[in-house]
């Protein structure tokens, strides 16, 4: 027979037995080593159970060196505290619907495993969905603005190239009166005013008019 052969021995009802034992210890107040207080009322508990079910209590208890510390919970009602204690020791609790929101809020503040995890997951999913919806709205708004800008540009008349560069060229036809004035002024320039010419009588009795060169 091989001495290295190993056997697996399983305690089938191990978890249920531990839950039952811790519940009995809580009910009888046996081996309790800490106290939780809310609204002037007290509940005794076990450090090991609180540390296993809550990172908040695990950190808090690791910093306390008293044999039996007392923790006063200001923002938690005693009814919510008792429900959370039942949940941590038994793994389940019965609560009415109108008290559910307050219990989940208190469990989230104390970081109770199984309660605060579900609440955080649902909040993260809601936030992600809200962010996706907001992103879609922004994309739709940007597309709408782009289409409006394109439509506005298509309605504007084309701008001439010269005007677009800051230079404006205008072709004007001269008025008829301007043409007449320029012709008259041009005809006057370089002309010679008539002078009085004297006729001269030659020796033979013939009158002649002198010419100007």
Secondary structure, 3 states (H helix, E strand, C coil): CCCCCCCCCCCCCHHHHHHHHHHHHHHHCCCCCEEEEECCEEEEECHHHHHHHEHHHHHHHHCCCCCCEEEECCCCCHHHHHHHHHHHHHCCCCCCHHHHHHHHHHHHHCCECCCHHHHHHHHHHHHHHHHHHHHHHHHHHHHHHHHHHHHHHHHCCCCCHHHHCCCCCCCCCCCHHHHHHHHHHHHHCCCCCCCCCCEEECCCCCEEECCCC
